Amino acid sequence: MKVPKQRMRFCKKCKKHTLHNNELAKKRTMGSVHTMSAGTRRKWRHLAGMGNAGRYSRPPGGGKMYGKKQTKKTDFRYTCSQCKKTWSSSSGGIRLRKVEFT
């Protein structure tokens, strides 16, 4: 999908519509975001030994196996051209196979 390099958006810091530069940021996986959280440490403690890992040996989603999605959600970052404040996309992004900036 073709996406414009610059776009008029409302800047919360400037409190007016300004030209924003559009760029694509790489999404991080859930494991890399909070590696030292309590739940992650608890999970690795269970998986460290031998034998059944209990609740962590089952796949996520209640054990229902679904197919893999074709695309990942895009993470657009908008940078204000006046105050240089960067905003992330509020909607969480849209599913695109390929992004092309025009």
C-alpha positions as CSV (number, residue, x, y, z in Angstrom):
1,M,0.0,0.0,0.0
2,K,1.3,3.5,-0.9
3,V,1.5,5.8,2.1
4,P,2.4,9.5,2.0
5,K,5.7,10.6,3.5
6,Q,4.2,13.7,5.1
7,R,0.7,14.3,6.3
8,M,-1.3,17.0,8.1
9,R,-2.2,15.9,11.6
10,F,-3.2,17.6,14.8
11,C,-0.2,18.1,17.2
12,K,-1.2,17.9,20.8
13,K,1.9,19.9,21.9
14,C,1.5,22.7,19.3
15,K,-2.3,22.6,19.7
16,K,-2.8,23.0,15.9
17,H,-2.7,21.1,12.7
18,T,0.9,20.8,11.4
19,L,2.7,18.8,8.8
20,H,3.9,15.5,10.2
21,N,6.6,13.2,8.8
22,N,5.4,9.6,8.5
23,E,7.8,6.7,9.2
24,L,7.4,3.0,9.9
25,A,8.7,1.6,13.2
26,K,9.5,-2.0,13.7
27,K,7.1,-3.8,16.1
28,R,8.8,-5.5,19.0
29,T,7.6,-8.9,20.1
30,M,5.8,-9.4,23.4
31,G,8.7,-11.2,25.0
32,S,11.3,-8.5,24.2
33,V,9.2,-5.7,25.6
34,H,9.0,-6.7,29.3
35,T,11.6,-9.4,29.8
36,M,11.9,-8.8,33.6
37,S,8.2,-8.6,34.4
38,A,6.9,-10.8,37.2
39,G,4.9,-13.1,34.8
40,T,7.9,-13.7,32.5
41,R,10.2,-14.5,35.4
42,R,7.5,-16.9,36.8
43,K,7.2,-18.6,33.5
44,W,10.9,-19.1,33.0
45,R,11.2,-20.5,36.5
46,H,8.6,-23.2,35.6
47,L,10.3,-24.0,32.3
48,A,13.8,-24.3,33.8
49,G,13.4,-27.8,35.3
50,M,12.5,-31.1,33.8
51,G,9.0,-32.5,33.4
52,N,5.6,-30.8,32.8
53,A,5.5,-27.0,33.0
54,G,1.9,-27.0,34.1
55,R,-0.1,-24.1,32.6
56,Y,2.9,-23.0,30.6
57,S,3.1,-26.3,28.6
58,R,-0.2,-25.5,26.8
59,P,-0.4,-23.1,23.9
60,P,-1.8,-19.6,24.4
61,G,-5.5,-19.1,23.6
62,G,-7.0,-21.9,25.6
63,G,-5.4,-24.7,23.6
64,K,-7.2,-23.8,20.4
65,M,-4.8,-23.9,17.5
66,Y,-5.5,-21.3,14.8
67,G,-3.7,-20.6,11.5
68,K,-0.9,-18.1,11.2
69,K,-1.9,-14.6,10.1
70,Q,-0.6,-13.4,6.7
71,T,0.5,-10.0,7.8
72,K,1.6,-8.0,10.9
73,K,0.1,-4.8,12.0
74,T,2.0,-1.7,10.9
75,D,3.4,0.8,13.5
76,F,3.4,4.3,12.1
77,R,5.2,7.0,13.9
78,Y,4.4,10.7,13.2
79,T,6.9,13.4,13.9
80,C,5.7,17.0,14.0
81,S,7.8,19.2,11.7
82,Q,7.6,22.2,14.1
83,C,8.2,20.9,17.6
84,K,9.7,17.5,16.6
85,K,7.4,15.6,19.0
86,T,6.8,12.0,17.9
87,W,3.5,10.3,18.1
88,S,2.5,6.7,17.6
89,S,-0.5,5.6,15.6
90,S,-3.5,5.7,17.9
91,S,-5.5,3.0,16.1
92,G,-2.8,0.3,16.6
93,G,-2.1,0.2,12.9
94,I,-3.6,-1.6,9.9
95,R,-2.6,-4.9,8.4
96,L,-0.4,-4.4,5.4
97,R,1.8,-6.8,3.5
98,K,4.0,-4.1,2.1
99,V,4.3,-0.4,2.8
100,E,5.7,2.1,0.2
101,F,6.2,5.7,1.1
102,T,5.4,8.1,-1.8
